Each structure stands twice: as structure tokens, then as C-alpha cells.
Amino acid sequence: MGLHETPRANQLHIGIFGKRNSGKSTLINALTGHNTALVSDVAGTTTDPVYKTMEIYGIGPCVLIDTAGYDDVGELGGMRVEKTKEALKKTDIALIVTCDADIDEELAWIKLLKQQKTPYIIIINKIDELEDPGAIFKAFFDASGEEPLMISAKTKTGVEKIREEIMRKLPEDYEAASITGHLVSEGDVVLLVMPQDIQAPKGRLILPQVQTMRDLLDKKAIVTSCTTDKLDAALSSLSAPPKLIITDSQVFKTVYEKKPEESMLTSFSVLFAGYKGDIKYYAESAAAVDSLTEDSRVLIAEACTHAPLEEDIGREKLPRMLRNRIGQGLHIDIVSGTDFPKDLTEYDLVIQCGACMFNRKYVMNRIDSARSQKVPMSNYGTVLAYLSGILDKIEL
């Protein structure tokens, strides 16, 4: 799959971290072979993290994240460092770049990466300018037992070693996951039920539908599709019941009541719960709905940032279904994009969207945060199936 065919959320995210003027932006330019990042002798040129898609030979499409220096100072500097920490949550592999003999901050960030189980590569940059790069190498080796890579991003000396090390550090499950997993094999007939409502802009499909179809075609499944009102006609047109029906979660109950007994059923959101998150934890957490009262607080977290739409699942349908079941006094907060609270303890349940716009690393970071704070966390499709009374009857 080509560079522009792979959604950014599915690409390997490589974060570049270091002090101001350690050469992070120059390194990105050396890796991409283009003037991708702004380079300046003025410390603090990079402010908010910059995400750049590129192709790395042997790996495929990747996202390079250029971050602000983690030694930034002042009120604005503190805000930039917080943005850098946020980028860390999305990072699959981290490059720690330094050209300084004082490595205390680097070691602190390495400790944080270890806590998050994020693979990292230590890079000593500007070896063509440093008086004694060997001393920095020894300091890192003595403190961590690891050998840093010695490079000059400016002259591109040693840059190829970084590519080789990235390949060596790839997560074991990188590109191993499939959206439909074990549910579908070559030749299976799969029916997609896709309501074309206001959330599906005219002339195109929403991203989870597109990605799921691509996954099915890669498996050489036989794919057919319909809108909810044409479900009966679609089933009648098939010579045999489909192996699997994948539906939009908002019409879960309607499709369940009409599906052939021998056909398995799931939803796009539930599939993405397993693809991007922890479906078992989501399913267990959905039961927290039964413990909610009108005094409870629920957080709904959307990955997309968009203006509220009529009949929006996260902002309209899900809150209405929850309040109809629990009571109109149920307090529901809604956040979007990366605006996710650090402190979740005031909530009795967190409900995440399908997260097609986030990479798995970032979603799992949210799940780990909820788990550590003992706050149940589920997702749209799983909760909708639970509210419809069919969670135990669908494929997870």
C-alpha cells in the first residue's frame, strides 16, 4: 500500500525528542531527504509537534513527529513541553537526540519511555562539531548500558544506521493486525450494512467503512453492501447467508433482528475496538452501565474534532440512549481530539469512539490511564451493543 493510501493513524509513529538545538529538525530533513522541518540556529524554533508522513525503505509509510525541546523554559515553554509529552503518547518508536554531555534530562525521558514500554534509540548528533563525542557516548553507556548511535544529521553521516535500528526496534506486532482478524477468510461472503446519514458526507464513505473494505479485499473475501432499508433485499439476493454481517453500531438491534441465524454479526466500531484498543476490557467495562445513576458522570471521548451534527452518535444518540435508561439527570461530558483529561477519577464510565483517527499506541495509552485509575472504559459500538442487549450475541 502506497504512502498516500495508508491512513496516518495506521502508520508507524516515530517521535524525535531532545533539547532545543540538538538537531531534531535537521535529523528529520536528513531522514526524509527533504527540507521537511524548519531549521534555525535560534533555540525553540519548533513549537507545537509537527507530524510529517514519509516512506522509509523496508518499513513503509511512517509518521515522523518533530517536537519542541523538552528543556524549553517560561510559561510558553512549559506549554510546549506538555505538547511534547502528549506526542510521546502517540509514539511507537522514539529517537532521543542529544549533543550535550549533560544527559540528566535525556535519562529522565528514557525512564518515561521505559515506563510506557516504548522502544527508543539514543542518538548523539553533531559529531562533526563536538569536541569530545566519545565522552557523551561513555556517559550514556555507563548510565544505561546502551550504545548510542553517533551521527551528523548535517552531513548525513550515520543516518542510514538510524533506519537500520528503527527496523530492528519495530514492535513485534507491527502490521500483523487485521481489522477483521480471525472472523474472515478467503472466499467468505461479507455483508456491510452502512447507513448513509448526515455523518457520511455526500459522495464518500466514512473512514472505518473504507478501511474495513480494504481489509476484506486484501483477504480476498467477497464483499457486498447495502443501506439499512435495503437489508432484506440484500439478504434475499444472496444464494446463501453471509458468513459475517458488519453494521454501523447505531442500527445494531435492527440488523440483529433481521440477520440469518447462521450469520455472525459485528460492527465497524467493535472491530476497531479490537484493532486499535482492548476489546475484552471494553466489553467488561460496558457492564458499568448497570451501575450508573442520575448522580453518575460519564465522559464521551471523540477522536475527531468537528462541529456537532444532527443525530451525531457521540453527541446526540449515545447520550440520549444512556439518559433514557439511567435518567435525564445523568451528567455527560464530551471531549474531542486530544483533549482527554489526565484525572479520570470523577467519572464512572469513559466511552471512547472507534478511534479510527488515532494510532493504537495512543488509544492504549488512554486505556492504561483509565485502568490505573480504576475507571471503566468502553467504546461506542460495545456500549451500544450492551444497551441493545446483544453484546453477548455478537462477534468481538
PyMOL commands that set and color helices and strands:
alter all, ss='L'
color gray80, all
select helices_A, chain A and resi 8-10+24-32+74-88+104-115+133-144+159-169+181-183+207-218+228-237+249-258+268-276+279-291+313-326+360-372+380-387+391-393
alter helices_A, ss='H'
color red, helices_A
select strands_A, chain A and resi 12-18+50-56+60-66+93-98+120-124+149-150+189-193+222-226+244-247+264-267+297-302+331-336+349-352+377-379
alter strands_A, ss='S'
color yellow, strands_A
deselect
rebuild
show_as cartoon
